[in-house]
Amino acid sequence: MSVDGAVAHPSRPRVLSIAGTDPTGGAGVQADLKSFAAHGAYGMAVVTALVAQNTRGVRSTLVPDVAFLRAQLDTVSDDVTVDAVKIGMLATAEVAAAVGAWLTAHRPPFVVLDPVMVATSGDRLLDDDAVAAVRALVALCDVVTPNLPELAVLADEPVATTWPDAVAQAGRLARRTGVTVLVKGGHLHAAGSGPTAVGSPDALVDATSVIDLPGERVATTSTHGTGCSLSAALAALRPARPDWASAAREAKAWLAGAIAAGAALRVGGGHGPVDHFHHAPGLGARAFSDEVAGALADATRDSLAVPFVRRLADGSLPYDAFATQLHQDALYLVEYSRVLARAAQLAPGGVAQEFFARGAHACLAVERSLHESYLARAHVRPTGPASPVTRAYVDHLAAVAAHGSYAEVVAAVLPCYQVYAQVGVALLALAADVEGHPYRDWVATYGTAPFTDHAALAGRLADDAARYVDPSTRARMVAAFATSCRHEVAFFGQVPLDAAAPSLPGARVPVGAR
């Protein structure tokens, strides 16, 4: 309830699976719960049957007493508002009747029935009494999702052998029962019926209309639990979507990706399961900032050990050397701003886009003006082009910006924030003990807020970006970050203190420079 007494909408749909089990996790309530979670729903489950099955087949089934099924159903509905229901394996006429009675009494807003009636082999999974009970249950549901053999059983007709016949059969069932039929054409492939042999046609059919849901067939054996997963996705999506068609399109597209990614799970030696979380490849991975923490620590340590930084810390750094470094930094910032602008262009919007756009402006305005104020005090005004070290760094960043994804660009620019912030904090602590430190205000620019806050936010944005990338992209992110760290250390070490000059002849190029 809200403070004024109005009922607040839940942040996630509360969706109930009523189905059998699969101890290997690919089908039944286990697959349903994964599908619910994959689509942002809070999942619940009532078990109709305990099934000893794996990717190779079913070994045995135990159906608990129907009184216990009723107790499970009542336990849920007595305490939790159910926004949608997915029904799977019902096993017996008594189980189907109990579920039907519960639906009649409670009438959830959306009900999807996956009629588990016929095995892929064509064998009936239910006796005649149970089939009749499931047929009666159809009228209490909103959508039914049969494969072609199951559609034939529900319609009490022969199995359709062509796609037009299947759609017509679904229409007759829809008109007779008032249910919408998501008819699936996957079994047509086995019959080799023309164009459908290379596609995967589905259609959403009601009493008056047909909405085609075309799709490409995925060549794989990872098809265990596809019917369970699709119907569960449909139930999870519908409370947050305007109609069944939009929910069905989204569920079908998701399932195609889940099937394609299933083989990589390496689960079982038969028909393996689908990957319900294929769309979230970073799920379970460490935060990117944790993964690169070692590289950041090494770069900070190595930077603090550079003679230029050590003498900057104690205030003994010659001013000409400092001015020469600032000249290279100003040249670097011009190019760095372009890379930040690219990050803003690639960003998904919101905070990330604004952050990098503002950063691009700050490079040219705020920080560069600070450098200019220092350079005005120098006895020697450094001039000339970027050093080999500076050029190597900006070339690396430019290459990532030109060819990399948003996540890779963010990873590449991150060390400039984080190494500078960590070095700045350390230098500020050291400079505090030096009376009249000549570079204290410059050090404080990087060792205090707002720069340290910007560095922390940049790290969080990198973590967010890494959460949604595939493993190969994440590996490129780590590599880009590590390379930028090496360039940061080299950048601090490019000024020869024994002969500081505006130009930097013979400056070394760091390992990994481009």
C-alpha positions as CSV (number, residue, x, y, z in Angstrom):
1,M,0.0,0.0,0.0
2,S,1.1,3.6,-0.7
3,V,0.9,6.2,2.1
4,D,-2.4,7.4,0.9
5,G,-4.0,3.9,0.9
6,A,-3.7,3.2,-2.8
7,V,-2.5,-0.2,-3.9
8,A,1.0,0.0,-5.3
9,H,1.9,-2.0,-8.4
10,P,4.6,-4.6,-7.8
11,S,8.0,-4.0,-9.3
12,R,8.0,-7.5,-10.7
13,P,5.1,-9.7,-11.9
14,R,4.4,-12.6,-9.5
15,V,4.1,-15.7,-11.6
16,L,3.2,-19.2,-10.6
17,S,4.3,-22.4,-12.3
18,I,2.1,-25.5,-11.9
19,A,4.0,-28.3,-13.4
20,G,6.2,-31.4,-12.9
21,T,9.9,-31.4,-12.0
22,D,13.1,-32.1,-13.9
23,P,16.1,-32.8,-11.6
24,T,18.6,-31.8,-14.3
25,G,17.0,-28.4,-14.5
26,G,16.1,-28.2,-18.2
27,A,12.3,-28.6,-18.1
28,G,9.4,-28.5,-15.8
29,V,9.2,-26.1,-12.8
30,Q,13.0,-25.7,-12.8
31,A,12.9,-24.3,-16.4
32,D,9.8,-22.3,-15.6
33,L,11.5,-20.5,-12.7
34,K,14.6,-19.7,-14.8
35,S,12.3,-18.3,-17.6
36,F,10.4,-16.2,-15.1
37,A,13.7,-14.8,-13.7
38,A,15.1,-14.2,-17.2
39,H,12.1,-11.9,-17.9
40,G,12.2,-10.0,-14.6
41,A,9.3,-11.9,-12.8
42,Y,9.2,-13.3,-9.3
43,G,8.7,-17.0,-9.7
44,M,6.7,-19.5,-7.6
45,A,6.1,-23.2,-8.2
46,V,3.5,-25.8,-7.2
47,V,4.6,-29.4,-8.1
48,T,2.1,-31.7,-9.8
49,A,4.5,-34.6,-10.3
50,L,8.0,-35.7,-9.4
51,V,9.7,-36.8,-12.6
52,A,13.0,-38.7,-12.7
53,Q,14.3,-37.4,-16.1
54,N,17.4,-36.1,-17.7
55,T,18.5,-35.0,-21.2
56,R,18.2,-38.6,-22.4
57,G,14.6,-39.2,-21.3
58,V,12.1,-40.0,-18.5
59,R,12.8,-42.9,-16.2
60,S,9.9,-42.7,-13.8
61,T,7.1,-40.5,-12.4
62,L,5.6,-40.1,-9.0
63,V,2.3,-38.2,-8.6
64,P,1.7,-36.9,-5.1
65,D,-1.7,-37.2,-3.5
66,V,-4.1,-34.6,-5.0
67,A,-4.9,-33.3,-1.5
68,F,-1.3,-32.2,-1.2
69,L,-1.6,-30.5,-4.6
70,R,-4.6,-28.6,-3.4
71,A,-2.7,-27.7,-0.2
72,Q,0.2,-26.3,-2.3
73,L,-2.2,-24.2,-4.5
74,D,-4.1,-22.8,-1.5
75,T,-0.9,-22.0,0.4
76,V,0.2,-19.8,-2.5
77,S,-3.2,-18.1,-3.2
78,D,-4.0,-17.6,0.5
79,D,-0.9,-15.4,0.9
80,V,0.4,-14.1,-2.4
81,T,-1.3,-12.2,-5.2
82,V,-0.7,-14.1,-8.4
83,D,-0.3,-12.0,-11.6
84,A,0.0,-14.9,-14.0
85,V,0.1,-18.7,-14.1
86,K,1.8,-21.1,-16.3
87,I,0.5,-24.7,-16.3
88,G,2.6,-27.6,-17.5
89,M,2.5,-31.3,-16.8
90,L,-0.8,-32.4,-15.1
91,A,-0.2,-36.2,-15.2
92,T,-3.8,-37.4,-14.2
93,A,-7.4,-36.5,-14.6
94,E,-7.6,-35.8,-10.8
95,V,-4.7,-33.4,-11.0
96,A,-6.2,-31.5,-14.0
97,A,-9.5,-31.3,-12.2
98,A,-7.9,-29.9,-9.0
99,V,-6.0,-27.3,-11.0
100,G,-9.3,-26.4,-12.8
101,A,-11.2,-26.0,-9.6
102,W,-8.5,-23.7,-8.2
103,L,-8.5,-21.6,-11.4
104,T,-12.2,-21.2,-11.2
105,A,-12.1,-20.2,-7.6
106,H,-9.2,-17.7,-7.9
107,R,-9.1,-16.7,-11.6
108,P,-5.6,-15.2,-12.0
109,P,-5.4,-12.4,-14.6
110,F,-3.4,-14.4,-17.1
111,V,-3.2,-18.1,-17.6
112,V,-1.0,-20.0,-20.0
113,L,-1.3,-23.8,-20.6
114,D,1.5,-25.8,-22.0
115,P,-0.4,-29.1,-22.6
116,V,2.2,-31.8,-21.9
117,M,0.3,-34.6,-23.6
118,V,2.5,-36.1,-26.4
119,A,6.2,-36.9,-26.4
120,T,8.5,-36.0,-29.2
121,S,8.4,-39.6,-30.2
122,G,4.6,-39.3,-30.7
123,D,3.8,-41.4,-27.6
124,R,0.8,-40.3,-25.5
125,L,1.8,-39.2,-22.0
126,L,-1.7,-39.1,-20.6
127,D,-4.5,-41.7,-20.5
128,D,-7.9,-41.0,-22.0
129,D,-9.5,-39.6,-18.8
130,A,-6.6,-37.2,-18.3
131,V,-6.8,-36.0,-21.9
132,A,-10.5,-35.3,-21.4
133,A,-9.7,-33.3,-18.2
134,V,-7.0,-31.3,-20.0
135,R,-9.4,-30.5,-22.8
136,A,-11.9,-29.2,-20.3
137,L,-9.2,-27.1,-18.6
138,V,-8.4,-25.3,-21.9
139,A,-11.5,-23.1,-21.6
140,L,-10.2,-21.8,-18.2
141,C,-7.0,-20.5,-19.8
142,D,-6.1,-17.5,-21.9
143,V,-3.5,-19.0,-24.1
144,V,-2.6,-22.6,-24.9
145,T,0.8,-23.5,-26.4
146,P,0.7,-27.0,-28.1
147,N,3.1,-28.6,-30.5
148,L,1.4,-30.1,-33.5
149,P,0.7,-33.6,-32.0
150,E,-0.8,-31.9,-28.9
151,L,-2.9,-29.5,-31.0
152,A,-4.3,-32.6,-32.7
153,V,-5.2,-34.2,-29.4
154,L,-6.9,-31.0,-28.1
155,A,-8.8,-30.6,-31.3
156,D,-9.6,-34.4,-31.5
157,E,-8.4,-34.4,-35.1
158,P,-5.5,-36.0,-37.1
159,V,-2.1,-34.4,-36.8
160,A,-1.7,-31.6,-39.4
161,T,1.1,-32.2,-41.9
162,T,1.2,-28.7,-43.5
163,W,1.5,-25.3,-41.8
164,P,-1.8,-24.0,-43.3
165,D,-3.6,-27.0,-42.0
166,A,-2.0,-26.5,-38.5
167,V,-3.1,-22.9,-38.4
168,A,-6.6,-23.8,-39.5
169,Q,-6.8,-26.5,-36.9
170,A,-5.7,-24.0,-34.2
171,G,-8.5,-21.6,-35.4
172,R,-11.1,-24.3,-35.0
173,L,-9.9,-25.0,-31.4
174,A,-9.9,-21.3,-30.6
175,R,-13.4,-20.8,-31.8
176,R,-14.7,-23.8,-29.9
177,T,-13.0,-23.0,-26.6
178,G,-12.5,-19.2,-26.7
179,V,-8.8,-19.7,-26.0
180,T,-5.9,-18.2,-28.0
181,V,-3.6,-20.8,-29.5
182,L,0.1,-20.3,-29.9
183,V,0.6,-23.0,-32.5
184,K,4.2,-24.2,-33.0
185,G,5.4,-25.6,-36.3
186,G,8.6,-27.2,-35.1
187,H,7.4,-30.7,-35.8
188,L,6.9,-29.9,-39.5
189,H,10.7,-30.0,-40.0
190,A,10.7,-33.7,-39.2
191,A,8.1,-34.3,-41.9
192,G,10.2,-32.3,-44.4
193,S,7.2,-30.2,-45.5
194,G,8.6,-27.7,-47.9
195,P,9.7,-24.3,-46.8
196,T,9.1,-24.9,-43.2
197,A,11.9,-27.4,-43.2
198,V,14.4,-24.5,-43.0
199,G,12.3,-22.2,-40.8
200,S,10.5,-22.3,-37.4
201,P,7.0,-20.9,-38.0
202,D,4.7,-20.1,-35.1
203,A,1.4,-18.3,-35.1
204,L,-0.9,-16.7,-32.5
205,V,-4.4,-17.8,-33.4
206,D,-7.7,-16.7,-31.9
207,A,-11.3,-17.0,-33.0
208,T,-11.0,-14.2,-35.5
209,S,-7.4,-13.5,-36.4
210,V,-4.0,-15.1,-37.1
211,I,-0.7,-13.3,-36.2
212,D,2.3,-15.0,-37.9
213,L,5.4,-15.3,-35.8
214,P,8.1,-16.3,-38.3
215,G,11.6,-17.5,-37.1
216,E,14.7,-19.2,-38.2
217,R,15.4,-22.8,-37.3
218,V,18.5,-23.3,-35.1
219,A,20.5,-26.3,-35.9
220,T,21.1,-27.8,-32.5
221,T,20.2,-30.7,-30.2
222,S,19.7,-28.3,-27.2
223,T,16.0,-28.4,-27.3
224,H,15.1,-30.0,-23.9
225,G,12.5,-27.9,-22.2
226,T,11.8,-25.5,-25.1
227,G,8.0,-25.8,-24.7
228,C,8.2,-25.3,-20.9
229,S,10.5,-22.3,-21.3
230,L,8.5,-20.6,-24.1
231,S,5.2,-20.9,-22.2
232,A,6.8,-19.7,-19.0
233,A,8.3,-16.7,-20.7
234,L,4.9,-15.8,-22.2
235,A,3.3,-15.9,-18.8
236,A,6.1,-13.8,-17.2
237,L,6.0,-11.2,-20.0
238,R,2.2,-10.7,-20.4
239,P,1.5,-8.7,-17.1
240,A,4.1,-6.1,-18.3
241,R,3.1,-6.1,-22.0
242,P,0.0,-4.6,-23.7
243,D,-1.2,-7.8,-25.4
244,W,-0.4,-11.5,-26.1
245,A,1.1,-10.7,-29.5
246,S,3.9,-8.5,-28.2
247,A,4.6,-10.9,-25.4
248,A,4.7,-13.8,-27.8
249,R,7.1,-12.0,-30.2
250,E,9.5,-11.2,-27.4
251,A,9.3,-14.7,-25.9
252,K,10.0,-16.3,-29.2
253,A,13.0,-14.1,-30.0
254,W,14.4,-14.8,-26.5
255,L,13.9,-18.6,-26.9
256,A,15.7,-18.6,-30.3
257,G,18.8,-17.1,-28.6
258,A,18.5,-19.5,-25.7
259,I,18.4,-22.5,-28.0
260,A,21.4,-21.2,-30.0
261,A,23.4,-20.7,-26.7
262,G,22.3,-24.0,-25.1
263,A,25.2,-26.2,-26.4
264,A,27.7,-24.1,-24.6
265,L,26.2,-25.1,-21.3
266,R,27.5,-28.7,-21.8
267,V,24.7,-30.2,-19.7
268,G,23.9,-33.9,-20.4
269,G,24.7,-36.2,-23.2
270,G,21.2,-36.2,-24.9
271,H,19.0,-33.3,-25.9
272,G,20.5,-30.6,-23.8
273,P,18.7,-27.7,-22.2
274,V,18.5,-24.1,-23.5
275,D,20.5,-21.2,-21.9
276,H,17.8,-19.2,-20.2
277,F,20.2,-16.4,-19.3
278,H,22.0,-16.1,-22.7
279,H,20.9,-12.4,-22.9
280,A,22.8,-11.7,-19.6
281,P,26.3,-13.1,-20.4
282,G,27.9,-11.3,-17.5
283,L,25.6,-12.8,-15.0
284,G,27.7,-14.2,-12.1
285,A,30.9,-12.6,-13.3
286,R,33.0,-10.5,-10.9
287,A,32.6,-6.7,-11.1
288,F,34.9,-5.4,-13.8
289,S,36.6,-3.1,-11.3
290,D,37.4,-6.1,-9.1
291,E,38.8,-8.0,-12.1
292,V,41.2,-5.1,-13.0
293,A,42.0,-4.1,-9.4
294,G,45.4,-5.8,-9.6
295,A,46.4,-3.9,-12.8
296,L,45.3,-0.6,-11.2
297,A,47.2,-1.3,-8.1
298,D,50.3,-2.2,-10.1
299,A,50.0,1.0,-12.2
300,T,49.6,3.1,-9.1
301,R,52.6,1.6,-7.4
302,D,54.8,1.8,-10.5
303,S,53.7,5.4,-11.1
304,L,54.6,6.4,-7.5
305,A,58.0,4.9,-8.0
306,V,58.8,7.0,-11.0
307,P,61.5,9.6,-10.2
308,F,59.3,12.4,-11.6
309,V,56.5,11.5,-9.3
310,R,58.8,11.0,-6.3
311,R,60.2,14.5,-6.7
312,L,56.8,15.9,-7.4
313,A,55.8,14.4,-4.0
314,D,58.6,16.1,-2.0
315,G,58.4,19.4,-4.0
316,S,62.0,19.1,-5.4
317,L,60.9,18.6,-9.0
318,P,62.5,21.2,-11.3
319,Y,59.9,23.6,-12.6
320,D,61.0,23.2,-16.2
321,A,60.5,19.4,-15.9
322,F,57.0,20.0,-14.5
323,A,56.2,22.4,-17.4
324,T,57.4,19.9,-20.0
325,Q,55.2,17.3,-18.5
326,L,52.2,19.7,-18.4
327,H,52.8,20.5,-22.1
328,Q,52.5,16.8,-23.0
329,D,49.5,16.5,-20.7
330,A,47.8,19.3,-22.5
331,L,48.4,17.7,-25.9
332,Y,47.2,14.4,-24.5
333,L,44.0,16.0,-23.2
334,V,43.0,17.3,-26.6
335,E,43.0,13.8,-28.0
336,Y,41.6,12.3,-24.8
337,S,38.6,14.6,-25.1
338,R,37.8,13.1,-28.5
339,V,37.8,9.6,-27.0
340,L,35.5,10.7,-24.2
341,A,33.2,12.3,-26.8
342,R,33.1,8.9,-28.6
343,A,32.2,7.2,-25.3
344,A,29.3,9.7,-24.9
345,Q,28.2,8.9,-28.4
346,L,28.2,5.2,-27.8
347,A,26.7,5.4,-24.3
348,P,23.2,4.0,-23.7
349,G,22.1,7.4,-22.5
350,G,21.3,8.8,-19.1
351,V,24.1,9.2,-16.5
352,A,26.8,7.6,-18.7
353,Q,26.1,9.8,-21.7
354,E,26.1,13.0,-19.6
355,F,29.2,12.0,-17.7
356,F,31.4,11.4,-20.7
357,A,30.1,14.4,-22.6
358,R,30.9,16.6,-19.6
359,G,34.3,14.9,-19.3
360,A,35.1,15.7,-22.9
361,H,34.4,19.4,-22.3
362,A,36.3,19.5,-19.0
363,C,39.5,18.2,-20.8
364,L,39.5,21.2,-23.1
365,A,38.2,23.8,-20.6
366,V,38.8,23.2,-16.9
367,E,41.9,21.0,-16.8
368,R,43.6,22.6,-19.7
369,S,43.2,26.1,-18.3
370,L,44.8,24.8,-15.1
371,H,47.8,23.6,-17.1
372,E,48.0,26.9,-18.9
373,S,48.2,28.8,-15.6
374,Y,51.1,26.7,-14.6
375,L,52.9,26.9,-17.9
376,A,52.7,30.7,-17.7
377,R,55.0,30.6,-14.7
378,A,57.6,28.4,-16.4
379,H,61.0,29.9,-17.2
380,V,60.9,27.9,-20.4
381,R,57.7,27.6,-22.4
382,P,57.6,24.1,-23.8
383,T,56.5,23.8,-27.4
384,G,56.6,21.1,-30.1
385,P,54.6,18.0,-31.0
386,A,53.5,15.1,-28.8
387,S,56.3,12.9,-27.6
388,P,56.5,9.3,-28.7
389,V,55.1,8.3,-25.3
390,T,52.2,10.7,-25.6
391,R,51.6,9.7,-29.2
392,A,51.6,6.0,-28.3
393,Y,49.0,6.5,-25.6
394,V,46.6,8.6,-27.7
395,D,47.0,6.2,-30.6
396,H,46.0,3.3,-28.4
397,L,42.9,5.2,-27.2
398,A,42.0,6.3,-30.7
399,A,42.2,2.7,-32.0
400,V,39.9,1.5,-29.3
401,A,37.5,4.4,-29.9
402,A,37.5,3.7,-33.7
403,H,36.9,-0.1,-33.5
404,G,35.7,-1.0,-30.0
405,S,32.3,-1.1,-28.4
406,Y,31.1,1.3,-25.7
407,A,32.3,-1.1,-23.0
408,E,35.8,-1.3,-24.5
409,V,36.1,2.5,-24.8
410,V,35.0,3.0,-21.2
411,A,37.6,0.4,-20.1
412,A,40.4,2.2,-22.1
413,V,39.7,5.7,-20.7
414,L,39.2,4.5,-17.1
415,P,42.9,4.4,-16.0
416,C,43.3,8.1,-16.8
417,Y,40.7,8.7,-14.1
418,Q,41.6,6.1,-11.6
419,V,45.4,6.0,-11.8
420,Y,45.5,9.8,-11.6
421,A,43.1,9.8,-8.6
422,Q,45.0,7.2,-6.7
423,V,48.4,8.8,-7.4
424,G,46.8,12.2,-6.5
425,V,45.6,11.0,-3.1
426,A,49.0,9.5,-2.3
427,L,50.8,12.6,-3.4
428,L,48.5,14.9,-1.4
429,A,49.3,12.9,1.7
430,L,53.0,13.2,1.1
431,A,52.9,16.9,0.2
432,A,51.1,17.7,3.4
433,D,54.4,17.3,5.3
434,V,56.3,19.7,3.0
435,E,55.9,23.4,3.9
436,G,55.3,25.7,1.0
437,H,55.0,22.8,-1.5
438,P,55.1,24.4,-4.9
439,Y,52.7,21.9,-6.6
440,R,50.2,21.3,-3.8
441,D,47.2,22.9,-5.5
442,W,47.9,20.9,-8.7
443,V,48.2,17.7,-6.7
444,A,45.0,18.6,-4.8
445,T,43.1,18.8,-8.1
446,Y,43.5,15.1,-8.6
447,G,43.7,13.9,-5.0
448,T,40.4,15.4,-3.8
449,A,36.8,15.7,-5.0
450,P,35.4,16.3,-7.5
451,F,38.1,14.4,-9.4
452,T,38.1,11.4,-7.1
453,D,34.3,11.3,-7.3
454,H,34.5,11.4,-11.1
455,A,37.0,8.5,-11.0
456,A,34.7,6.5,-8.7
457,L,31.7,7.1,-11.0
458,A,33.7,6.1,-14.1
459,G,34.5,2.8,-12.4
460,R,30.8,2.2,-11.7
461,L,30.0,3.0,-15.3
462,A,32.6,0.5,-16.4
463,D,31.1,-2.1,-14.1
464,D,27.6,-1.4,-15.6
465,A,28.9,-1.8,-19.1
466,A,30.8,-5.0,-18.4
467,R,27.6,-6.6,-16.9
468,Y,26.0,-7.0,-20.4
469,V,28.9,-8.1,-22.6
470,D,30.0,-11.5,-23.8
471,P,33.2,-13.1,-22.6
472,S,35.3,-12.1,-25.6
473,T,34.2,-8.4,-25.3
474,R,35.0,-8.5,-21.6
475,A,38.5,-9.9,-22.4
476,R,39.0,-7.0,-24.7
477,M,37.9,-4.6,-22.0
478,V,40.5,-6.1,-19.6
479,A,43.2,-5.8,-22.2
480,A,42.3,-2.2,-23.1
481,F,42.4,-1.3,-19.4
482,A,45.7,-3.0,-18.8
483,T,47.3,-1.3,-21.9
484,S,46.1,2.1,-20.7
485,C,47.6,1.4,-17.3
486,R,51.0,0.7,-18.9
487,H,50.7,3.9,-20.8
488,E,49.9,5.9,-17.7
489,V,53.1,4.6,-16.0
490,A,55.1,5.5,-19.1
491,F,53.5,8.9,-19.3
492,F,54.7,9.8,-15.8
493,G,58.2,8.6,-16.6
494,Q,58.7,10.4,-19.9
495,V,60.5,13.5,-18.7
496,P,64.3,13.1,-18.3
497,L,65.0,14.9,-15.0
498,D,68.7,15.3,-15.7
499,A,68.1,17.4,-18.8
500,A,64.5,18.6,-18.8
501,A,63.6,20.3,-22.1
502,P,60.5,21.1,-24.1
503,S,61.2,18.3,-26.6
504,L,61.7,14.7,-25.5
505,P,64.3,13.0,-27.7
506,G,64.7,9.3,-27.2
507,A,61.6,8.9,-25.0
508,R,60.8,5.3,-24.7
509,V,57.6,3.7,-26.0
510,P,55.9,1.4,-23.5
511,V,55.2,-2.2,-24.1
512,G,51.9,-2.7,-25.9
513,A,52.0,0.8,-27.5
514,R,50.5,1.1,-31.0
